[in-house]
Amino acid sequence: MSKTNRIVIIGAGFAGREIAAEILSKGILGKVVAFIDDSPKKIGEAEHGIQILGPIINADDIIKEIRADEALIAIPGANESDLRRIYASLQKAELKKIRILPNVSQIVEGDAHLIQTREIKAQDLLARKTVHIGLIESLEYLRGKRVLITGAGGSIGSELARQLLSGGADRLYLFDHGENNVYEIERELRILQDGGVGEASTIVPIVGELQDRDFVKFIIKRLKADVIFHCAAYKHVPLIEENPVEAVKNNIFGTKNIVDAAVEANVSRFVFISTDKAVDPSSIYGASKMAAEEIVLNTKSESTNFMVVRFGNVLGSRGSIVPLFTRQIMKGGPVTITHKDVKRFFMTIPEAASLVLKTGGVGSKGDLYILEMGEPILIRDLAEQMIRFYGFIPEKEIKINYIGLRPGEKMDEMLWTEKDTVIKTKHPGIIKVLHRSRLNGQLDNLLKNLRSVCYLEEDTNLYRNRIYLREILKEYIPSIKMVENEPEY
């Protein structure tokens, strides 16, 4: 935003008023020329000397009349249907920029800041109706605690960190093996704090490798963490099919390392982030997450409350289809989809993170929880909506090509099976599944066999042997797919 920008704020509620007051106080980001709101009680009134106009359905004509060149959507209660309607009206006004206050501000009432706004993205308009969580109340169990996030630079880990700024944690440990990942999320959190977001948590960046057992034991004990959110994983299905040994080392043995370290350090709560791909897994990724679930849920500890939270895809995560589709659309297509009938579960990153944080507080020791994902959606429908968002006509201006399922992929994913006992909880958006061992008590044997592939031990012929690795996984997890011509490296 520049000093000469004429800004219209969509929504004259608490969030819009706070953003307007901040722009006025700083005086260098542009001029708020009006609010636009649907409330008959507000239309015709003024806030901070700024007139409230409306309704929003007339935004196109209003914006042209007041000569605004930028809009900022600040409506905490807006669902995706409302946002699509608002966006369609704003598009007609041919604004330079349309910004939005992202979902985290919808759940932290009274804590809306300009620094949190960003340009609107396709995924803001794609999701189903979200479950809104009272974040301050949900995070009460973390107040004054030391909280560690593994994979803190990833999509879920970084959103957990953003929301935890409002939770009053004493220390926030950002653990990731990627130096740039740690740098980016640390800098973002400090900028958010400087902009008035959240409370004065001490942010501690940690570059480390979960596969380094000695370091993990040392650092968890040294940090005296009270709660761990374990998000770190290799997760790109086709890529992991090409690198199965490294995925097993990271996702299975990395999880074993931090679970053992948590027990030894008397960490009070440990929340493991899992995936629908761990249900009757067909891929190496799914199998590795299934085994990791079993490690977490079968660990006995008097001091540590272990639990698993499982959910499907999140919109806009790095390496996922939304950023891919965006790049394909921006270069003129085609958009590539594996199959015309393939479906997936989706939710927004902020909603998934807030439900994970809620579950971490209300969950019980040794339990598996599922986040309610609604109905799965056709990837074809998602692609068509995105093409329209960017102003093109599907198939006519941007083609859609079907390229076939890639190694390890399924047509449909499940959040649980018919054999599972599913229980509704009193908490909206959270389902409990009674844990049943899917490895028939053979977890230790599976780990022993996998270890000989991942680590150089007595039988050097097995080290990094991908064929043997897949055979072992198939023996214990029959749903996994075998492949022809598996390389031996």
N, C-alpha and C positions, 0 to 999 in steps of 0.2 A: 504493500500500500504506500502511496506517495502522499505528500502534503496536500496536493490538489485533488485527490480522489474524493468523489462525492459518493458516500456510502449509504445504502439503505439496509436497515436491519429487519429481517423477517422474523417477527415475534417480539412482542413487547412484555414478555414475562420476566422472571428473575434473571435468566441468562442474558437476554437481550439488553436489559437495563444495565447489568454489570459490565457487559462489553462496551456499551455506549459510554458509560461513565469513565471507563479506562481510556477509551479513545479521546474523550474530552480532556481528561487530566494530562495525558501525554502530549496532546496538541500537535503532533508531527506526523500522524499516520493517515490523515485525511479528515474529512468533515462528514459527520453523520447528518444526513439531510432529512431523514424520516424513518419512522418505524412503519411496518405494514403488519397488520394483525387481523384475525377473524372475529375477535370479541366485540360485539356491538357496544358493550360498556366502555371499552377502551377507545374505540374509533372516535376521533374528534377531540380526545384529551391530549395531554402532552406529558412527556417524561424528560427530565433534565433540559427542559425548554425545547424539546424535539417533538414535532407533531406526530401523532399516531393516525395513520391512514388505513384504509382497508375497503373491502375484504381482500384476502390474498388472491382470490380468483381474478381480481382486477389488477394484479401486480404489473402486468405488461403495460397497460395504459398509464398507471400511476408513475411508474419508473420513467417512462418517456416524458411525462409532464414535469416531473421534478428534476429531470436531467441527471439522474444517478448513473454512475458508470461501474459500480461494484455492488454486489449483494452479499450479505452475510446471513446465513440461516441459523437462527438461535432458538429452536423450539424443542425443549427437552422431551415433550410428550409425543413428538411426531413419530408415527410408524413409517414403514417403508412405502406404504401406499400414499400417505400424506406427502412424503418427500418427493415421490414421483410426480404428484400433482403440482407441488410447488416448483419443482425443477422445470416442468413443462411450461409453466407460466413465465418463469424467469428467462428461459431460453428464447422466448419470443421477443424479449426486450433487448436482445443483442448486447448484453453487458460484456465488459472487458473480462470480468472475473466473477465467479460464484464460489463463495467460501462457505464452510460449514463448521459448526462446533461439534467435534466427534462425540461418540457415544459415552465416553467416560464422564463427560459433563452432564449427561442425562441422569447419572446415578449419584453424583456428588452435588446435591443441591446447595446453592449458595457459594459454590467454589468454581465459577466459570471465569476464565481468563482469556484474553486476546491471544496469548502465546499458544493456546490449545487449538486455535482455528487453523484450518488448512483448506486447500482447494477441494471441491467435491469430487468424489471418485465414483466409478460405476458401481462398486460394491456397496456404496451407501444406499443405493436404490434397489438392490437385488435381493436382499435377505427377506426372510419371513418376518412375521411379527415377533419381536424380541421379548424376552422376560427381563423386566427391570428389577434390579437388585438394589436394596438400600445399602450402599457400599460402606458407609461409616459404621453402621450397626454390624454388618457382616465382618468387618475387620477388627472388631473390638478385641478378639482373642489374640491379635498380633500386636496390640499396643504395648510399647516398651520392650518388645522382643527383638531378638536378632534373627533376621530372616535371610536365608540363602536361596538363590535361584540358580540352578544349573541350566545351561543353554540360555543365559540371560539376554543374549543378543538376537535370539530367534523371535519368530512372530508372537508366540504365546508368552515366552519368557519376558520379552521386552514390554508387552502389555501388562503382565502381572506387575512388573516393576513400576510402570506409570501409575497403576491404580494403587499400589502400595504406598506411594507418596502420601496418599490421603489417610493412611491407616495408623499413623503414629508409631510405626516401628522405630526402635532405637537405632538399629543398624540394618542396612540393606546391602547384602553381599551379592555382587554381580559376577557369577562364575561362568566362564566360557573358554573354549580352547582357541577361539579365533580372536586374535589381537584387535583387529578392526571392529569386530562385533562388540567387544567390551568397550572400546573407545567410543563408538557411536552412541550406545545406550547410556553410558556414563555422562557424556556431554549433553545429550538430550535431557536427561533428568536434572542436571545442574541448571540448564537453561530454564526448564519448567519451574524449578525452585526459585530461581531469580525472578521469574515472572509472577510469583505469588502462589504457585500451585502447591497444595499439600502442606505437610508439616516438616519440621526440621530434622528429618532422618539423616544420619551419617551414611553416605554412599561410599562403598568400598569396592573398587574394581579388582577382579582376580583373573589372571590368565593362567589356565591350568588344564590338564588332560585327565579325564576320568579313567582312562586306561592305565594311568600311573598309580598303582595301588598304594604304594608307600606315600606318595604325595597326598593322595586323597585322604588317607587315614590321618596324616600329619595336619593337614589344613583344616579338616572338620573339627578335630579336637582343639586346635589352636584358636579357631574362630569362636568356639563356644556357641554355635548356632542353636537356637531354640526350635526353629521350624525350617524344613527344607522342601522346596518345590522342585522336583526333578523333571525338568523339561527336555534336557539335552538328549538328542538322538540323531542318527543318520536316518533320513526319512523319505528320500525320493525313490519311489519303487523301482523304475527301470534302471536307475543308476546303481542301486543296491544289488539288483540282480547281476550286474557286472562286477560288483565288488563285495561278494558275500562274506568273505572272511573278515574283512575290516568292519563290516556292519555288525557281525556277531561279536567281535571284540568290543566294539563301542557300546552297542545297545544292550547286550547281555552281560558281558563281564564288567563293563563300565558301571552298569546298574548294580551288579553284585558288589563292586568295590565301595560305592557310596552307601549302599544299604549296610554293609558290614561296618563301615566307618561311623554311620549314624548310631548304630547299636553301641559301639565301643565308646562313643562320645556322649551317650545319654541324651540324644536329640529327642525332644518331646513329641514332635509331629513330623511325619514324612509323607508327602503327597506326590504320588507318581502319575505323570500325565501319559495316558495311553490312547489307543486309536481303535476305530471300528475294524481296521485291517487285522487286528489280533483275534478276531472272531472267525473260527474255521479258516485260518490263514492259508492263502495260496502262494504268497510271495515270501522271500527271505525277510523283508522288512516286517511283514505281519507275524511271521514265526518268531523273529527276534523280540518283538514287543509282547507276544504271548508268553514267551519264556521269562521275560523281564517281569510281567505281571505276576507270574507264579513265584518268582524270587521274592518280590515285595510282600505278597499275601501269605507266603509260607514262612516268613521270618518271625520267629518268636522272640519277644522282648518285653520285659517288665516295664521298661521306661519309655519305649518309643511306640507311638500310635501310628502304625503303617496303614495307608489306604491307597486305592487306585481310583482315578477319575478317567473314564473313557468317553471319547466323543468322536464325531466324524470330521469332515473337512471344515476349514475355516476360510472365509472369503478374503482373498487378497494376501494370503501368506506368501512369503518369498518362495519362488519356484513352483507355485501353484498355477492353476489354469487361468485365473483372473489376470494376473500380470502378463502371462503368455498371450492370452487373447487380446489384451490391450496392445501389446507390441505388434501382433499380427494385423490388427485392424488399422493401426497407425501407419503401417507400410502398404496398406491397400489390400490386405488379404493374401491368400485365403486363410480363414480360421480353420484349424485342424482339430477334429474330434475323433476319438477312437472308434465309436460306433453310434449309430443314430438312436439306439435305445438305452445307452448306458446312463445310469442314474447314480447320484451321490447325495449324502446328507451334507447340509451346509448350515453354518451359523457365522455371525460376525466374530472377529477376534475379540473385541471388547466384551461381548456377551459371554463368550467361552471363558475368558479370563475371570470375569466377575463371578461366574458360577463355580469355577475352580476354587476361588478364594472363599466363597460361601461354603462349599463342601468341606474344605479344609478345617473349618470351624465346627461344623455340625456332624461330620462323619465320625464313625466309630472304628475302633481298632480292627484291622484285618478285613475290612469290607471293600467291596467293589461298587462304585457308583457310575451311573450313566447320565450324561447330560441329555435332556430331551431335545431332539433335533427336528421334531416335526416330521413331515413327509419328505422322502427323498425327491430331488428334482432332476429332470432330464437335463443333461449337459447341453443338449441341442437348444433347449429353451433358454438356458443361461447365455449361450453364445448369441442367440438372436436378440435378447434384451440388451446385451452389451453393444452389439452393432448399432442398435437404434439409439442407445445413449450417446454414441459418438456421431449421430446424425446421418447414418447410412441406412440403406434398405438391404436387409438380409437376402442373399442369393442374387439379387439384382446388381447391387453395387459392391458388396463384399460377399465372396463365395464361401461356402462351407464345404470342406473336404473331409471324408471319412477314411481314416488311415488304418483301422484295425486295432484290436487290443494289443498292447505291448506286453513283454514278458512280465509275469507276476500279477497282471491286472485281472480284475473280475468285472462282470457286467453290473453286478449289484453288491453293495456291502450291507452288513447287518451289525446292529449294536449288541445283540445277544442272540442265542439260539433257542430252539423249542425246548431244549433240555434244562435251560436256566429257569430259576425261580425269581420272578421280577416283582418288586414291592414298591408301590408308590410311597413317597415320603411326604411329610407335611410342608416341605419346602418346594415352591414352584420351580420347575425346570430340572429337578434332581430326582433320579430313580435309583433304587438300591437293587443290586443283584446278589443273591446269596452265593458266596464263593464255593465253587466245586473244583477240585483239582482236575485239570484236563490232561495231566501227564501221568495219572494213575500212580502217584508216589514215586515216579522215576526222575524227578528233577535232578537229583544229585548225579545219577548215572548219565543223564544228558549233558550236564555241565562237564563231567569228567571226560566224556568222549569229545566234546567240542573243544576243550582246553588243549588237547593234543594237536588240533589243527591250528589253533590261534597262537600257541606258544611253542617255542623250540625246546622240546623235552627229549626223552630217550629215543622214541621212534621218529627219526628225522624224515622218514618217508611220508608221514602224515602231515608234516608241517606245511601249511598253506594249501593243502590238497582240497580243492573246491569240490571235486567229485565226491570224495569221502564226506565232506561237510554236508552236502545236500542229502546224501544217503542216510547219514545219522539223523538229520532233521526229519526226513521222511519216515524213518522208523518210529520216532516218537510223536510226530505231528503228521498223520497220514494225509491231511488235506493239502499239504504243500505240493506244488507242481514240480515235476522233474523236467529237465531240459536235455535236448540232444546236443552232442558235440560240446559239452562243457569244457572250457579251457582248463588246463591243469595248473596254471600259475596262480 
